[in-house]
């Protein structure tokens, strides 16, 4: 009798139909990235010039350590710093914005912008028949409201602080009681502040509201000239690289301290 042969059982593992390719995932990721880039570009095209320059400054210097881009301020949209070098750009931008006003041709002779040591001074000058305020009143008329709202919408996009001043001519304010040119100039400046804060500028953006009465006449040779009655909005400069100066000051103090420590660690000479 033949010996029983061992029974061999061969198990075959079922094979897969080949590796599923992942190329479609790469293509889909590229498509999503391209769409996101498109939406960012479309958004930038509809933003203000300051935001566009701030975004461009970020890509040029993401860390914010460059001396030419950025400032010591923190927050999105605050990398566009208005200094003595680029303040004329703001002047040009404001003039373009005001040209869109319905009565700009009538009012342009009553608006004056000058770059001073304080910043950009924007002055709304009264005329012989009055321009921005009702006669002898702190109540803004329609022209004054439209002008200040336009300025507020533009200046509210900036990180710069603002000062608002009120001025009168030397004609005595005829009234009963203690209300005079000092009170009128201060009330007009405060009225301008309230309107601008309600239409664009931030609550913490105005640092000063001042009334000067007739103490800072625009035309000293003619104290009664109507142009002496005016509202001044000053866009203050922002000093760049103040953080670097602070670091230098701190570094200098550290060196002095180190030298003092080293001096104290020197061994005393034997007597």
Secondary structure, 3 states (H helix, E strand, C coil): CCCCCCCCCCCCCCCCCCCCCCHHHHHHHHHHHHHHHHHHHHHHHCCCHHHHHHHHHHHHCCCCCCCCCCCCCCCCCCCCCCCCCCHHHHHHHHHHHHCCCCCHHHHHHHEEEEECCCEEEEEEECCCCCCCECCCCCCECHHHHHHHHHHHHHHCCCCCCEEEEEECCCCCCCCCCCCCHHHHHHHHHHHHHHHHHCCCCCCCCEEEEEECCCCCCCCCCCCCCHHHCEEEEEEECCCCCHHHHHHHHHHHHHHHHHHHHHHHHCCCCCC
